[in-house]
Amino acid sequence: MYKALAFASPIHGDFVHAKYEEVKRLFPTASGPYSSAEDAPPAKVAVIIPITGGTSAAIAEYARRAGAERVVLFGLPEHNSLASALSARSLLEAEGIKTWVFHCPPGSDCSREADMASRVAGAVASLHSPRVLLIGRRTAQTERFEAKFNAKVDVMSIDDFAELVRKSEPDPEFLRVFGRDLADIARIYAALKGLGSYDGVAVTCFPYIQKYGKTPCLPLSLLNSRGILAACEGDLQALTAMFISRALTDTGGWIANVAYVREDEAFFAHCTINLGMAKAWRIMPHFETGKPAGLAAELPRGLYTGISVGPLFDRLGVGLFEALETGNMVPWACRTQMRARPLFDGRRLLELAPANHHVLAPGDLREALRAVSHLLDMRYVGYSEGQ
């Protein structure tokens, strides 16, 4: 979790108190206004609002004292607020503290900018020391995820998880949603639900399907719709993108394979999707194995941002797509499918994508993702820019 803090110089008098009320409207959890570093509470990730000029030194001192690692600065339009934000950024970045500046220009009520600043800080904070469960086996990806985010990944073997499934009763909620003839898969959902208060879970699906004959596609779909981040194929890179998507959009997004791309078209598919993103859905056999069960869903039309994380967790691939057609349209791909128009030369994806899996999140998130990538010390790879 991040903290929002307001700083102000005492020489600005009554203006500070009036402006602080506006800050509280924009950032309801904000505390302050502080004129020195000593009084402000510590935070590893912080949104800092300099209400006035003359605060950059206090902000830099606060970051040093608090051990802040990531700082979002929010500049207001009056009283040299932005000047202090920019000055503070230069001081913080010189000390190795990743910093991003948002600004509310005159004539705006600042709500959009403040919401973006809060969501960006939330995305970064969600990846500060997360606790994750991996069902499968420890890999090099596991080690890299832990090192990048100071994360703790607990590992449960497929066989131990299968034993937990065997001992679980079919979950009533799952049966109400998907039908009572899927009791064996409802046990998978019950087992996943009962695994504790992890920030996210990743399941290595294919070994489980091959050995035990059932897929976790539907359980993962329902878990994600209930706000529990759950990635398939044991993919911690995709789970990272899901953390970011949830903070920016309130949904963890849809993990999708890239089936094909051409200059003006892209096709994505996967056998599971956050049920909350689906406007309609039906159960089908899992694509590769024919086992029960996969999910064929239709998504709302509109803009989606594809987010792909590189294997070293040092690159964030980003592309904007317009969904043209969704559902189960072809027999040769995973069950939930999207035909989309890339808002760039689609062939760029072949050159630049850090990985196959793209988490498709609703809306145009490119501005926010630039900030997130910088704060997480990841290179922003924009497909439209050809970077």
C-alpha positions in Angstrom: 0.0 0.0 0.0 1.2 3.5 -0.7 0.7 6.7 1.4 -0.3 10.1 0.1 1.4 13.1 1.8 1.0 16.8 1.3 4.0 19.2 1.9 3.8 23.0 2.2 6.1 25.9 3.1 4.8 27.7 6.3 5.4 31.1 4.6 2.3 30.7 2.4 -0.2 31.2 5.2 -3.9 30.7 4.8 -3.6 29.5 1.2 -2.1 26.3 2.4 -5.1 25.4 4.5 -7.6 26.1 1.8 -5.6 24.2 -0.8 -5.2 21.2 1.5 -8.9 20.8 1.5 -8.7 20.4 -2.3 -5.9 18.0 -1.9 -8.1 15.9 0.4 -10.8 15.9 -2.2 -8.4 14.5 -4.8 -6.5 12.2 -2.4 -8.9 11.3 0.4 -6.2 9.3 2.4 -3.7 12.2 2.2 -2.1 13.4 5.5 -0.4 16.7 6.2 0.4 19.3 5.3 4.0 18.8 6.4 6.6 21.4 6.4 9.5 19.1 7.5 10.4 15.5 7.0 10.3 14.6 10.7 6.6 14.6 11.1 5.5 12.6 8.0 4.8 8.8 8.3 7.2 6.5 6.5 6.3 4.7 3.2 8.1 2.7 0.7 5.8 3.9 -2.1 4.4 7.5 -1.7 2.3 10.0 -3.6 3.6 13.4 -2.5 1.7 16.6 -3.2 3.8 19.8 -2.8 1.1 22.4 -2.1 3.6 25.2 -2.5 7.1 26.0 -3.6 10.0 25.7 -1.2 9.2 22.1 -0.3 11.6 20.1 -2.5 14.4 19.8 0.1 11.9 18.6 2.7 10.5 16.1 0.3 13.9 14.7 -0.5 14.8 14.5 3.2 11.5 12.7 3.8 12.3 10.1 1.2 15.8 9.5 2.7 14.4 9.2 6.2 11.5 7.0 5.2 13.4 4.7 3.0 11.1 5.6 0.1 11.9 3.6 -3.0 9.2 4.9 -5.4 7.7 8.4 -5.4 4.8 9.8 -7.4 4.8 13.6 -7.3 1.6 15.6 -8.0 2.0 19.2 -9.1 -0.9 21.7 -8.6 -1.2 24.7 -10.9 -0.5 27.5 -8.3 2.1 28.7 -5.8 5.1 27.0 -7.5 3.7 23.5 -6.7 4.9 22.1 -10.0 8.3 23.8 -9.6 8.8 22.0 -6.3 7.7 18.7 -7.8 10.2 19.0 -10.6 12.9 20.1 -8.3 12.1 17.2 -5.9 12.3 14.8 -8.8 15.8 15.9 -9.7 16.9 15.4 -6.1 15.3 12.0 -5.7 16.4 10.6 -9.1 20.0 11.7 -8.3 19.8 9.5 -5.2 18.4 6.5 -7.1 14.8 6.9 -6.0 12.5 6.3 -9.0 10.1 9.2 -9.4 7.3 10.3 -11.7 5.6 13.7 -11.9 1.9 14.2 -12.7 0.5 17.7 -13.1 -2.9 19.3 -12.9 -2.9 22.4 -15.3 -5.2 25.4 -14.7 -8.8 25.0 -15.7 -9.0 21.4 -14.7 -10.7 20.0 -11.5 -7.6 17.7 -11.4 -9.8 14.5 -10.8 -8.5 12.6 -13.9 -4.8 13.4 -13.1 -5.2 12.6 -9.4 -6.9 9.3 -10.2 -4.1 8.3 -12.5 -1.5 9.3 -10.0 -3.2 7.2 -7.3 -3.7 4.2 -9.6 -0.1 4.3 -10.8 1.1 4.4 -7.2 -1.2 1.5 -6.4 0.2 -0.5 -9.2 3.7 0.0 -8.0 2.8 -0.6 -4.4 1.1 -3.9 -5.3 4.4 -5.2 -6.7 6.4 -4.2 -3.6 7.2 -7.4 -1.8 4.1 -9.4 -3.0 3.4 -12.9 -1.6 2.6 -15.3 -4.4 1.7 -19.0 -4.6 3.1 -21.0 -7.5 1.5 -24.4 -8.1 4.1 -26.3 -10.0 7.8 -26.2 -9.5 10.4 -23.5 -8.9 12.1 -22.2 -12.0 14.5 -19.4 -13.1 11.5 -17.2 -13.6 10.5 -17.7 -10.0 14.0 -16.5 -8.9 13.9 -13.5 -11.1 10.4 -12.5 -10.0 11.5 -12.7 -6.3 14.7 -10.7 -7.0 12.9 -8.0 -9.0 10.1 -7.3 -6.6 11.5 -8.5 -3.3 8.7 -11.1 -3.6 8.1 -14.3 -1.7 7.0 -17.2 -3.9 5.7 -20.3 -2.1 5.8 -23.4 -4.2 3.3 -26.3 -4.0 3.9 -29.3 -6.2 1.2 -30.5 -8.6 0.7 -33.7 -6.7 0.3 -31.9 -3.3 -2.2 -29.6 -4.9 -4.1 -32.6 -6.4 -4.3 -34.2 -3.0 -5.7 -31.0 -1.6 -8.3 -31.0 -4.4 -9.2 -34.6 -3.6 -9.9 -33.7 0.0 -12.0 -30.6 -0.9 -15.7 -30.5 -1.2 -17.2 -29.1 -4.4 -17.6 -25.3 -3.9 -21.3 -24.3 -3.9 -20.6 -20.9 -5.6 -18.8 -22.6 -8.4 -21.6 -25.1 -8.9 -24.2 -22.2 -9.0 -22.2 -20.4 -11.7 -21.1 -23.2 -13.9 -23.5 -26.1 -13.2 -23.7 -29.1 -10.9 -22.2 -31.5 -13.5 -18.8 -30.0 -12.9 -18.3 -31.2 -9.3 -14.8 -32.4 -9.9 -13.7 -29.0 -11.2 -15.6 -27.3 -8.4 -13.2 -29.1 -6.0 -10.3 -27.4 -7.8 -11.9 -24.0 -7.1 -12.5 -24.9 -3.5 -8.9 -25.9 -3.1 -7.6 -22.7 -4.7 -9.9 -20.6 -2.5 -8.6 -22.3 0.6 -4.9 -21.7 0.0 -4.6 -18.6 2.2 -4.2 -14.9 1.8 -1.8 -14.7 -1.1 -1.5 -11.6 -3.3 -1.7 -13.8 -6.4 -1.5 -17.4 -7.5 -0.1 -19.0 -10.6 -1.0 -22.6 -11.7 1.2 -24.7 -14.0 -1.8 -26.0 -15.9 -0.6 -28.5 -18.4 1.2 -31.0 -16.1 -2.0 -31.0 -14.0 -4.3 -31.5 -16.9 -2.2 -34.3 -18.3 -1.9 -36.2 -15.1 -5.3 -35.6 -13.5 -7.6 -35.0 -16.5 -9.2 -31.8 -15.5 -8.3 -28.1 -16.2 -8.2 -25.2 -13.8 -9.5 -22.8 -16.5 -13.0 -22.3 -15.0 -11.7 -22.0 -11.4 -9.1 -19.3 -12.5 -11.9 -17.5 -14.4 -14.1 -17.3 -11.3 -11.2 -16.5 -8.9 -10.2 -13.5 -11.1 -13.8 -12.2 -11.2 -13.8 -12.3 -7.4 -10.7 -10.1 -7.2 -8.1 -12.9 -6.6 -5.3 -12.6 -9.2 -4.8 -16.1 -10.7 -2.6 -16.7 -13.7 -2.5 -19.8 -15.8 0.6 -21.7 -17.1 2.5 -20.8 -14.0 3.3 -17.5 -15.7 4.7 -15.0 -13.2 5.4 -12.5 -16.1 1.7 -12.5 -16.9 0.8 -12.3 -13.2 3.0 -9.1 -13.0 0.9 -7.6 -15.8 -2.2 -8.6 -14.0 -1.1 -6.8 -10.8 -0.6 -3.7 -12.9 -3.9 -4.1 -14.8 -5.9 -4.5 -11.6 -4.5 -1.4 -10.1 -5.2 0.7 -13.2 -8.6 -0.7 -14.2 -10.0 -2.7 -11.3 -9.7 -5.9 -13.3 -6.8 -8.2 -13.7 -7.3 -8.3 -17.4 -7.3 -11.3 -19.8 -4.2 -13.4 -20.4 -4.1 -14.2 -24.1 -1.9 -16.0 -26.6 -1.0 -14.2 -29.8 -2.4 -16.5 -32.5 -1.5 -14.3 -35.4 -0.8 -10.8 -36.5 -0.7 -8.9 -39.7 -0.3 -5.2 -40.4 -3.9 -4.3 -39.7 -5.1 -7.3 -37.6 -4.3 -9.3 -34.5 -5.9 -12.4 -33.2 -5.7 -13.4 -29.5 -7.0 -16.5 -27.8 -7.0 -18.4 -24.5 -9.1 -21.0 -22.7 -9.8 -18.9 -19.6 -10.8 -15.3 -19.0 -11.8 -13.2 -16.0 -15.5 -14.0 -15.9 -16.2 -10.4 -14.9 -14.9 -9.2 -18.3 -17.2 -11.4 -20.3 -20.6 -10.2 -21.6 -21.5 -13.7 -22.5 -19.8 -17.1 -22.2 -20.2 -20.9 -22.7 -18.3 -23.9 -21.5 -16.3 -25.9 -24.1 -13.7 -28.7 -24.0 -10.2 -27.4 -23.4 -8.5 -26.6 -26.8 -5.3 -28.6 -26.7 -6.4 -31.6 -24.6 -10.1 -31.8 -25.1 -10.5 -32.2 -21.4 -13.1 -30.4 -19.3 -13.3 -27.6 -19.4 -12.4 -24.4 -21.2 -14.3 -21.1 -21.5 -15.5 -19.4 -24.6 -16.4 -15.8 -23.8 -17.4 -12.7 -25.6 -15.9 -9.4 -24.6 -17.2 -5.9 -25.0 -16.0 -4.1 -28.1 -13.7 -1.1 -27.7 -10.1 -0.3 -26.9 -7.8 -2.7 -25.0 -4.2 -2.2 -24.0 -2.0 -5.3 -24.4 0.7 -5.6 -21.7 3.5 -8.1 -22.0 6.4 -8.5 -19.4 9.8 -9.7 -20.4 11.5 -12.7 -18.9 14.0 -10.6 -16.9 11.1 -8.4 -15.7 13.0 -5.5 -17.2 10.7 -4.7 -20.2 7.1 -3.8 -20.5 5.6 -4.2 -23.9 2.6 -2.1 -24.6 0.2 -2.0 -27.6 -3.3 -0.5 -28.2 -5.9 -2.7 -29.9 -9.5 -2.1 -30.9 -11.6 -5.3 -30.4 -13.7 -6.0 -33.5 -15.0 -9.4 -32.9 -14.9 -11.8 -29.9 -16.2 -15.2 -28.9 -15.4 -18.6 -30.3 -14.9 -18.0 -34.0 -12.4 -20.6 -35.3 -11.8 -24.2 -34.3 -8.0 -24.0 -34.4 -7.3 -21.8 -31.4 -8.0 -21.5 -27.7 -11.7 -21.0 -26.9 -12.0 -17.3 -26.0 -10.9 -15.4 -29.0 -10.5 -11.8 -30.0 -10.0 -10.4 -33.5 -8.6 -6.9 -33.1 -7.3 -3.9 -35.0 -3.9 -2.9 -33.7 -3.5 0.9 -33.5 0.0 0.5 -35.0 1.6 -1.6 -37.6 0.7 -5.1 -36.2 4.0 -6.5 -37.5 5.8 -4.4 -34.8 4.5 -6.9 -32.3 6.6 -9.6 -33.9 9.7 -7.5 -33.5 9.1 -6.0 -30.0 6.9 -8.3 -27.9 8.8 -9.2 -24.7 6.8 -12.5 -24.5 3.9 -14.3 -26.0 1.4 -13.7 -23.3 -0.3 -10.3 -23.4 -2.7 -9.2 -20.6 -5.5 -7.3 -22.4 -6.9 -4.6 -20.1 -9.8 -2.3 -21.0 -9.1 1.2 -22.2 -6.0 3.1 -23.3 -3.5 2.8 -20.5 -0.4 3.9 -22.3 0.1 7.1 -20.3 -0.2 5.3 -17.0 2.0 2.4 -18.1 4.8 4.8 -19.0 4.8 6.0 -15.4 4.5 2.4 -14.0 7.4 1.1 -16.2 9.7 3.9 -15.1 8.8 3.5 -11.4 9.4 -0.2 -11.6 12.7 0.3 -13.5 11.4 -1.5 -16.6 11.9 -0.3 -20.1 8.7 0.8 -21.8 8.5 -0.8 -25.2 5.7 0.9 -27.1 4.7 -1.0 -30.2 3.3 2.1 -31.9 6.6 4.0 -31.3 8.7 1.1 -32.6 11.0 1.4 -29.6 
